[in-house]
Amino acid sequence: MQASIFRSEALKITVYLTITMLLGAILAPPLFLSCKWIVAQGWLEGGPLDALNAALERSKFSRYFNRAVMLAAIVMIYPTIRWIRADSDNVDRLKNNIALKTNTARWKQLALGFLLAAVPLLLMGWAYVKVGFYQPRSGDDFEWSRVFTSALTAAAGAALLEELFFRWGLMGLVLRTTRPFKALFFVTFVYALVHFLKPPPELQMPETIIWTSGFWLVGQIFSQFGNPIFVMAEFATLFTVGWILGYVRLKTSSLWMGIGLHAGWIFGIKVFSPITRRKMDLAEMLPWAGKDLKTGIIPMAVVLLTGIVVWLILRKRYSRGAFVCDSGD
């Protein structure tokens, strides 16, 4: 009975993801064309909206597609929540599994998570430079203050929003009718898949964007799954990251450490990218390393190392049960 319920819930969330992708493919072309038209009119030039105007102007169709999918995900989450309802027999377990408990060590866990993720990743980046995978840019090509400010802003925003969406919202939905381990696996897969849904870096977009361009891009994205090296180099790392973040949420009944870890990984990537450039051909680096600090077997090993340290820290503090947090922590 439990397994059949889980399959039903998993099917509903799979339908949610499918509709989200299709809706994103439909929304992407009009979103792209509308924003480019606004840029052409010059309405946003100068003043406080000048940065937005520059971002809209330089962004490619693939970025608009990504934002369209995110918009579709937000639009579809409410009807999905209404569709996935816990029956009366599951009310008590629903409350126990979804509820996030008060975490008195929240700031400590936030900072610890950030350091455990960011420091090993940046050390790995330093090693990449030493072995010749990457080379540092000239100091004239960037400003340290801007790099750190931009990295912190991106890390804080993305970590907070994604942990709320995946580890609280989506995991809460799955936990309505299945055990924590199954919920962890399913949400981790969804998390990795959503982040994997981007076009190949070498993809050449058509010069003219039409209403079917979004569907064409979806086909290009999924064609990457036929490349085992690419899947091993990137999808496996994303899955490992998602697993650690989901484990921390379930183990502590809190989002704080997960937000810190998530922000630390993003911060490391966002700091490394603007201050270095790739020196070696990508084909020579794969599958060990890739186009950034999250692609390759080496990054996955570094993330796994962080995960082991996190497990060792949480194993003793939260020892009661597989994913149970002591009351009030």
C-alpha positions in Angstrom: 0.0 0.0 0.0 2.8 2.4 0.9 4.7 1.7 -2.3 1.6 2.3 -4.4 0.8 5.6 -2.7 4.4 6.7 -3.3 4.2 5.8 -7.0 1.0 7.9 -7.2 2.6 10.9 -5.5 5.7 10.5 -7.7 3.6 10.3 -10.8 1.8 13.5 -9.9 5.0 15.4 -9.3 6.4 14.0 -12.6 3.3 15.4 -14.3 4.1 18.7 -12.6 7.6 18.7 -13.9 6.5 17.7 -17.4 3.8 20.5 -17.6 6.4 22.9 -16.1 8.8 22.2 -19.0 6.1 22.4 -21.6 4.8 25.7 -20.2 8.3 27.1 -20.0 8.9 26.2 -23.6 5.7 28.0 -24.6 6.5 31.1 -22.5 10.2 31.5 -23.4 9.9 32.9 -27.0 7.3 35.7 -26.1 9.3 36.5 -23.0 12.5 36.8 -25.0 11.0 38.8 -27.8 9.1 41.1 -25.4 12.2 41.9 -23.4 14.4 42.5 -26.5 11.7 44.8 -27.8 11.7 46.8 -24.5 15.5 47.1 -24.7 15.2 48.3 -28.3 12.8 51.1 -27.2 15.4 52.3 -24.7 12.8 52.7 -21.9 15.1 51.3 -19.3 18.3 53.1 -20.2 19.9 55.3 -17.6 18.8 55.6 -14.0 18.2 52.8 -11.5 17.0 50.3 -14.2 20.1 50.6 -16.4 21.6 47.4 -14.9 18.4 45.5 -15.7 18.5 46.9 -19.2 22.1 45.7 -19.7 21.1 42.2 -18.3 18.1 41.9 -20.7 20.2 43.0 -23.6 23.1 40.6 -23.1 21.1 37.6 -22.0 20.7 34.8 -24.6 17.5 32.8 -25.4 18.7 29.9 -23.2 18.7 32.2 -20.1 15.2 33.4 -20.9 14.2 29.8 -21.3 15.6 29.1 -17.8 13.6 32.0 -16.3 10.5 30.9 -18.2 10.8 27.4 -16.7 11.2 28.9 -13.2 8.2 31.1 -13.7 6.2 28.1 -14.9 7.3 26.1 -11.8 6.0 28.9 -9.5 2.7 29.1 -11.4 2.1 25.4 -11.3 3.1 24.7 -7.7 -0.2 25.9 -6.2 -2.5 23.6 -8.3 0.0 20.8 -7.7 -0.3 21.3 -3.9 -4.1 21.3 -4.2 -3.9 18.1 -6.3 -1.6 16.3 -3.9 -3.6 16.1 -0.7 -2.9 14.1 2.4 -5.7 11.9 3.5 -6.9 11.9 7.1 -4.8 8.8 8.0 -1.6 10.8 7.1 -2.3 14.0 8.9 -0.2 13.2 12.0 2.8 12.0 9.9 2.4 15.0 7.6 2.8 17.4 10.5 5.8 15.5 11.9 7.7 15.2 8.6 7.0 18.7 7.1 7.3 20.8 10.2 10.7 22.6 10.6 11.7 22.8 14.3 13.2 25.8 16.0 17.0 25.7 15.6 18.8 27.5 18.4 22.1 26.9 16.6 20.9 28.3 13.3 23.6 31.0 12.8 26.4 28.6 13.8 25.0 26.0 11.4 24.6 28.6 8.6 28.2 29.7 8.9 29.6 26.2 9.4 27.7 25.0 6.3 29.0 27.9 4.2 32.7 27.3 5.2 32.4 23.5 4.7 31.2 24.1 1.1 33.1 27.2 0.0 36.6 26.5 1.4 37.2 23.0 -0.2 35.7 24.3 -3.5 38.0 27.3 -3.6 41.0 25.2 -2.7 40.1 22.9 -5.5 40.0 25.9 -7.8 43.5 26.9 -6.6 44.7 23.4 -7.5 43.1 23.7 -10.9 45.3 26.8 -11.5 48.4 25.1 -10.2 48.0 22.1 -12.5 47.2 24.2 -15.6 43.5 23.6 -16.1 42.8 27.3 -15.6 44.9 30.5 -15.4 44.3 33.6 -13.4 43.0 36.7 -15.2 44.7 40.0 -15.0 43.7 42.2 -12.1 42.6 44.8 -14.6 39.8 42.4 -15.9 37.8 42.5 -12.6 37.3 44.3 -9.3 37.6 42.2 -6.2 34.9 44.1 -4.4 32.5 43.6 -7.2 33.3 39.9 -7.5 32.7 39.3 -3.8 29.6 41.4 -3.6 28.1 39.7 -6.7 29.0 36.3 -5.5 27.5 36.8 -2.0 24.3 38.3 -3.5 23.9 35.4 -5.9 24.7 32.8 -3.3 22.3 34.2 -0.7 19.4 34.6 -3.0 19.7 31.3 -4.8 20.4 29.3 -1.7 17.4 30.7 0.2 14.9 30.3 -2.7 16.0 26.9 -3.7 16.1 25.4 -0.2 12.6 26.8 0.4 11.4 25.4 -2.9 13.1 21.9 -2.9 13.9 21.0 0.7 10.8 22.5 2.3 8.1 22.8 -0.3 8.7 19.9 -2.7 10.1 17.5 0.0 7.1 18.4 2.2 4.8 17.2 -0.6 6.5 13.9 -1.1 6.8 13.3 2.7 3.0 13.3 2.9 2.8 9.7 1.7 6.2 8.1 1.8 9.2 7.4 4.0 12.0 10.0 4.4 14.6 7.9 2.5 12.3 7.6 -0.6 11.5 11.3 -0.4 15.2 12.1 -0.2 15.9 10.1 -3.3 13.0 11.4 -5.4 13.5 15.1 -4.5 17.3 14.8 -5.1 16.6 13.4 -8.5 14.2 16.2 -9.3 16.7 18.8 -8.0 19.5 17.4 -10.2 17.3 17.1 -13.2 16.0 20.7 -13.0 19.6 22.0 -12.7 20.7 19.8 -15.5 18.2 21.2 -17.9 20.3 23.7 -19.7 21.6 23.6 -23.3 25.1 22.3 -24.2 27.7 25.1 -23.9 28.7 24.8 -27.6 25.0 24.9 -28.8 24.4 27.5 -31.6 21.0 29.1 -31.3 19.0 29.9 -34.4 19.3 33.5 -35.5 15.5 34.0 -35.5 13.5 33.0 -32.4 10.0 31.7 -33.2 7.2 30.2 -31.1 8.6 26.7 -31.4 12.2 27.6 -30.3 11.4 26.6 -26.7 10.5 23.1 -27.8 13.6 22.9 -30.0 15.7 23.8 -27.0 14.1 21.2 -24.8 15.1 18.6 -27.4 18.7 19.8 -27.4 18.8 19.7 -23.6 17.6 16.2 -23.3 19.9 15.0 -26.1 22.8 15.5 -23.6 21.6 12.4 -21.7 22.9 10.3 -24.5 26.5 11.4 -23.6 27.6 9.3 -20.7 30.7 11.4 -20.0 28.6 14.6 -19.7 26.1 12.9 -17.5 28.8 11.5 -15.2 30.7 14.8 -15.2 27.7 17.0 -14.2 24.5 15.2 -13.3 26.3 13.0 -10.8 27.7 16.0 -9.0 24.3 17.7 -8.9 22.8 14.6 -7.5 25.4 14.4 -4.8 24.8 18.0 -3.9 21.1 17.5 -3.7 21.5 14.4 -1.6 23.6 16.2 1.0 21.2 19.1 1.2 18.2 16.8 1.5 20.0 14.7 4.2 20.8 17.8 6.2 17.2 19.0 6.1 15.8 15.7 7.2 18.5 15.1 9.9 18.2 18.6 11.5 14.5 19.4 10.7 15.9 22.7 9.7 17.0 24.6 6.6 19.8 26.6 8.1 22.8 24.3 7.5 21.5 23.4 4.0 21.2 27.1 3.1 24.8 27.6 4.3 26.1 24.7 2.3 24.2 25.7 -0.8 25.4 29.3 -0.5 29.0 28.2 0.0 29.0 26.1 -3.2 27.5 28.9 -5.2 29.8 31.5 -3.7 32.9 29.4 -4.6 31.7 29.0 -8.2 30.8 32.7 -8.6 34.2 33.9 -7.2 36.3 31.5 -9.2 34.7 32.1 -12.6 35.4 35.8 -13.1 39.0 35.7 -11.8 40.2 32.8 -13.9 39.9 31.6 -17.5 40.1 28.0 -18.8 43.6 27.2 -20.1 43.2 23.6 -21.2 40.9 22.3 -23.9 37.6 21.0 -22.4 37.9 17.6 -24.1 41.2 17.1 -22.3 39.8 17.9 -18.9 36.6 15.8 -19.0 35.5 13.7 -17.2 37.9 14.8 -14.3 37.2 18.5 -14.6 35.0 20.8 -16.7 33.9 24.2 -17.6 33.4 25.3 -14.0 33.9 24.1 -10.4 30.8 21.9 -10.4 31.6 19.8 -13.5 33.6 16.6 -13.3 34.7 13.7 -11.1 37.0 15.8 -9.1 34.3 18.3 -8.0 32.0 15.4 -7.1 34.8 13.9 -4.9 35.2 17.3 -3.2 31.5 17.5 -2.6 31.4 14.0 -1.3 34.2 14.9 1.1 32.1 17.8 2.4 29.2 15.4 2.7 31.2 13.0 4.8 32.3 15.8 7.1 28.7 16.9 7.5 27.6 13.3 8.2 30.3 13.0 10.9 29.2 16.2 12.5 25.5 15.4 12.5 25.8 11.7 13.3 26.4 12.3 17.0 24.3 15.5 17.5 21.2 14.0 15.9 21.5 10.4 16.8 17.9 9.6 17.6 16.6 7.8 14.5 17.6 8.0 10.9 16.2 11.4 10.1 14.8 12.6 13.4 15.9 15.8 15.1 15.7 16.2 18.8 12.8 18.2 19.9 13.4 21.9 20.1 16.7 22.0 18.2 
